[in-house]
Amino acid sequence: MTEQVLGQVGQEIMLENDQVRVWHITLAPGETQPLHHHGLAYVVIAVQGAKNVIHTAAGERIDVEEETGSVVFREPGQTHMLTNAGDTVYVGRIVELKSGAAAG
């Protein structure tokens, strides 16, 4: 059995310190972010929104309309691909939270 190679969470790290890692992602219409795993809780900020589709490693399809300016929190643990299924360029920021739930 061959081990599946996973891609990165985003395309470019914009900022990283001991608290957060901020990724940039841009997907043209029809473009797909490779299969990747989210080991940390994260926030997705749609800088320029689009109609996206999440395909999970378990085979689930999730249609996601990301409006420009929207912000979504997601729990860690999901392995998926993201495809821009719309006709506009998607630009996003993914903020991984390294500090966990220690803060009150």
ZAPAKE-84508 format. One line per field, with one value per residue: y, x negated, z negated of N, C-alpha, C in turn. Coordinates in Angstrom, 2 decimals. Each point is the difference from the previous one (the first is absolute). Layout:
<sites>
n.py	(Y/...)
n.px	(X/...)
n.pz	(Z/...)
ca.py	(Y/...)
ca.px	(X/...)
ca.pz	(Z/...)
c.py	(Y/...)
c.px	(X/...)
c.pz	(Z/...)
</sites>
This chain:
<sites>
n.py	(-1.19/0.93/0.77/0.63/0.73/0.77/0.94/1.25/0.60/0.76/1.08/0.89/-0.13/0.79/-0.75/-0.15/-0.30/0.12/0.96/0.48/-0.59/0.99/-0.68/0.16/0.15/-0.30/-0.08/-0.22/0.43/-1.05/0.85/-0.98/0.23/-0.54/-1.31/0.46/0.00/0.27/0.07/1.24/0.55/0.49/1.19/0.00/0.88/0.25/0.23/-0.99/0.05/-1.24/-0.72/-0.60/-1.06/-0.54/-0.74/-0.69/-0.39/0.20/0.90/0.81/0.51/1.17/0.52/0.91/0.88/0.41/0.79/0.98/-0.09/-1.17/-0.38/-1.14/-0.51/-0.77/-1.10/-0.43/-0.65/0.96/-1.00/0.97/0.16/1.15/0.06/0.93/-0.13/1.22/1.22/0.13/0.76/-1.05/0.93/-0.76/0.14/-0.86/0.22/-0.73/-0.51/0.37/1.01/-0.58/-0.67/0.25/0.88/0.87)
n.px	(-0.86/0.26/-0.87/1.13/-0.50/-0.08/0.77/-0.39/0.24/-1.02/-0.09/0.16/-1.03/0.96/0.29/-1.04/0.61/-0.22/0.79/-0.43/0.61/-0.34/0.91/-0.54/1.19/-0.30/1.29/-0.46/1.00/0.50/-0.77/-0.85/0.20/-1.21/0.19/0.55/-0.75/1.07/-1.23/0.26/0.63/0.95/-0.32/1.08/-0.76/1.18/-1.19/0.13/1.30/0.49/0.54/-0.20/-0.74/0.34/-1.04/0.64/-0.98/1.08/-0.14/0.10/1.08/-0.64/1.15/-0.92/0.95/-1.21/0.77/-0.30/-1.05/0.49/0.31/-0.71/0.42/-1.08/0.56/-1.04/-0.78/0.49/0.12/-0.34/0.71/-0.43/1.17/-0.48/1.28/-0.42/0.38/-0.33/-1.07/-0.42/0.04/-0.79/0.25/-0.93/0.61/-1.12/0.74/-1.24/0.59/0.87/0.63/-1.28/0.20/0.38)
n.pz	(0.00/0.92/-0.64/-0.31/0.99/-1.08/0.53/0.22/-1.16/0.36/0.73/-0.96/-0.85/-0.50/-1.06/-0.80/-1.15/-1.31/0.45/1.19/1.02/0.83/0.68/1.19/0.59/1.24/0.36/1.23/0.75/-0.63/-0.67/-0.34/-1.29/0.08/-0.09/-1.12/-1.09/-0.74/-0.48/0.36/-1.04/0.81/0.49/0.80/0.64/0.55/0.51/0.87/-0.20/-0.12/0.97/-1.16/0.27/-1.16/0.37/-0.94/-0.77/-0.76/1.00/-1.03/0.58/-0.22/0.42/0.26/-0.27/0.38/-0.72/0.82/-0.80/0.40/-1.23/0.06/-1.16/0.09/-0.48/-0.70/0.84/0.78/0.86/0.85/1.12/0.54/0.65/0.82/-0.35/-0.31/0.33/-1.29/-0.06/-0.69/-0.96/-0.72/-1.29/-0.35/-1.15/-0.10/-0.99/-0.27/-0.63/0.80/-0.97/-0.20/0.99/-0.92)
ca.py	(1.19/1.21/1.08/1.14/1.22/1.12/1.32/0.98/0.60/1.14/0.10/0.80/0.47/1.45/0.34/-1.12/0.18/-1.10/-0.01/-0.20/-0.11/0.58/-0.45/0.64/-0.93/0.54/-1.06/0.45/-0.87/-1.37/-0.42/-0.76/-0.08/-1.45/-0.63/0.45/-0.29/1.10/-0.51/1.06/0.80/1.09/0.98/0.29/1.35/0.13/1.33/0.09/-1.21/-0.82/-1.24/-1.04/-1.35/-0.78/-1.45/-0.57/-1.26/-1.06/-0.05/0.92/1.26/1.09/1.23/1.14/1.32/0.89/1.39/0.90/0.54/-0.96/-0.61/-1.26/-0.80/-1.43/-0.88/-0.78/-1.43/-0.36/-0.14/0.29/0.84/1.12/0.34/1.18/-0.46/1.17/0.66/1.10/-0.43/-0.06/0.38/-0.21/-0.10/-1.06/0.31/-1.16/0.42/-0.92/0.06/-0.86/0.62/0.40/1.36/0.08)
ca.px	(0.86/-0.81/0.45/0.45/-0.75/0.89/-0.51/0.01/1.28/0.15/-1.02/-1.14/0.11/-0.14/-0.45/-0.02/-0.67/0.36/1.44/0.78/-0.63/0.96/-0.21/0.69/0.44/0.73/0.45/0.73/1.14/-0.35/-1.27/0.14/-1.07/-0.19/0.40/-0.83/0.56/0.01/-0.33/0.27/1.21/-0.36/0.99/-0.08/0.47/0.15/-0.39/0.84/0.80/0.33/0.72/-1.01/0.43/-0.94/0.08/-0.74/-0.70/1.00/0.87/1.13/-0.04/0.63/0.04/-0.22/0.02/-0.78/0.23/-1.12/0.01/0.49/-0.98/0.54/-0.88/0.13/-0.72/-1.05/0.21/0.52/-0.88/0.85/-0.45/0.89/0.08/0.78/1.02/0.68/-0.59/-0.84/-1.21/0.12/-1.20/0.28/-1.03/0.26/-0.75/-0.07/-0.16/-0.95/0.06/1.05/1.11/-0.49/0.43/1.38)
ca.pz	(0.00/0.05/-0.85/0.77/-0.27/-0.21/0.31/-1.07/-0.32/0.91/1.04/-0.47/-1.38/-0.05/-1.35/-0.94/-1.28/-0.89/-0.22/1.22/1.32/0.94/1.38/1.11/1.03/1.15/0.92/1.18/0.25/0.38/-0.62/-1.24/-1.00/-0.19/-1.25/-1.12/-1.31/-0.97/-1.32/-0.98/0.21/0.92/0.43/1.43/0.35/1.45/0.46/1.19/-0.10/1.16/-0.28/-0.15/-0.37/-0.81/0.15/-1.12/0.24/-0.20/1.16/-0.14/0.76/-0.74/0.77/-0.88/0.64/-0.86/0.38/-0.27/-1.35/-1.00/-0.90/-0.53/-0.87/0.23/-0.94/0.66/0.25/1.32/1.17/1.14/1.11/0.22/1.41/0.35/0.95/0.52/1.17/-0.46/-0.71/-1.46/-0.75/-1.42/-1.02/-0.96/-1.21/-0.88/-1.40/-0.63/-1.46/-0.52/-0.73/-1.31/-0.33/-0.47)
c.py	(1.24/1.08/1.20/1.25/1.15/1.30/0.89/0.57/1.18/0.02/0.75/0.41/1.49/0.46/-1.28/0.41/-1.13/-0.10/-0.38/-0.28/0.49/-0.39/0.87/-1.11/0.77/-1.17/0.65/-0.91/-1.37/-0.53/-0.68/0.10/-1.49/-0.48/0.41/-0.27/1.22/-0.58/1.00/0.62/1.18/0.88/0.24/1.38/0.09/1.44/0.33/-1.31/-0.71/-1.16/-1.12/-1.33/-0.65/-1.47/-0.60/-1.30/-1.18/-0.08/0.92/1.26/1.04/1.25/1.19/1.28/0.94/1.43/0.83/0.60/-0.97/-0.60/-1.24/-0.67/-1.47/-0.77/-0.76/-1.41/-0.37/-0.10/0.16/0.73/1.13/0.36/1.24/-0.43/1.17/0.58/1.25/-0.57/0.03/0.38/-0.13/0.05/-1.10/0.28/-1.21/0.49/-1.01/-0.10/-0.86/0.79/0.50/1.40/0.01/1.04)
c.px	(-0.90/0.62/0.36/-0.78/0.99/-0.69/0.01/1.40/0.31/-1.13/-1.25/0.25/-0.31/-0.58/-0.01/-0.74/0.45/1.51/0.83/-0.89/1.07/-0.41/0.78/0.41/0.76/0.35/0.77/1.22/-0.45/-1.27/0.26/-1.24/-0.16/0.49/-0.98/0.74/-0.11/-0.22/0.27/1.37/-0.40/1.20/-0.24/0.60/0.03/-0.30/0.78/0.76/0.24/0.88/-1.03/0.63/-1.13/0.28/-0.85/-0.68/0.95/1.01/1.22/-0.23/0.76/-0.08/-0.05/-0.01/-0.73/0.15/-1.25/0.15/0.47/-1.15/0.65/-1.06/0.23/-0.87/-1.10/0.45/0.45/-1.12/0.88/-0.74/1.02/-0.05/0.86/0.96/0.76/-0.69/-0.79/-1.23/0.27/-1.34/0.35/-1.23/0.46/-0.90/0.07/-0.34/-0.86/0.17/1.10/1.05/-0.43/0.48/1.46/0.68)
c.pz	(0.00/-0.87/0.86/-0.42/-0.08/0.37/-1.23/-0.17/0.93/0.99/-0.45/-1.44/-0.01/-1.33/-0.82/-1.24/-0.92/-0.27/1.23/1.20/0.98/1.41/0.97/0.97/1.08/0.91/1.13/0.18/0.52/-0.64/-1.35/-0.86/-0.31/-1.37/-1.10/-1.31/-0.90/-1.39/-1.11/0.28/0.87/0.33/1.48/0.23/1.52/0.40/1.27/0.10/1.32/-0.46/-0.01/-0.36/-0.78/0.28/-1.12/0.40/-0.15/1.14/-0.06/0.84/-0.81/0.86/-0.96/0.81/-0.95/0.52/-0.32/-1.39/-1.07/-0.79/-0.62/-0.86/0.30/-1.00/0.74/0.32/1.39/1.04/1.22/1.12/0.11/1.48/0.17/1.10/0.63/1.21/-0.37/-0.71/-1.50/-0.61/-1.48/-0.86/-0.96/-1.20/-0.91/-1.40/-0.73/-1.50/-0.62/-0.76/-1.37/-0.40/-0.39/0.74)
</sites>
